[in-house]
Amino acid sequence: MDKNVRKLRSKDINPCIESLNYGISLID
């Protein structure tokens, strides 16, 4: 569920932070 929430929130956040969240998801 956390991954889905991150994807939804990433759309509202700057693309720079979106790529950071994507990198964190890969680490997790």
C-alpha positions as CSV (number, residue, x, y, z in Angstrom):
1,M,0.0,0.0,0.0
2,D,2.9,2.4,0.8
3,K,4.2,2.1,-2.8
4,N,0.7,3.1,-4.2
5,V,0.6,6.1,-1.9
6,R,4.0,7.2,-3.0
7,K,3.0,7.0,-6.6
8,L,-0.1,9.1,-6.0
9,R,1.7,11.7,-3.9
10,S,4.6,11.9,-6.4
11,K,2.2,13.3,-8.9
12,D,1.6,16.2,-6.6
13,I,5.2,16.7,-5.8
14,N,8.0,18.2,-7.9
15,P,9.5,15.7,-10.5
16,C,12.8,16.1,-8.7
17,I,11.4,14.7,-5.5
18,E,9.5,12.1,-7.5
19,S,12.7,10.6,-8.8
20,L,14.0,10.6,-5.2
21,N,10.9,8.6,-4.1
22,Y,11.5,6.2,-7.0
23,G,15.1,5.6,-5.9
24,I,13.9,5.0,-2.4
25,S,11.4,2.5,-3.6
26,L,14.2,0.6,-5.3
27,I,16.2,0.5,-2.1
28,D,13.2,-0.7,-0.1
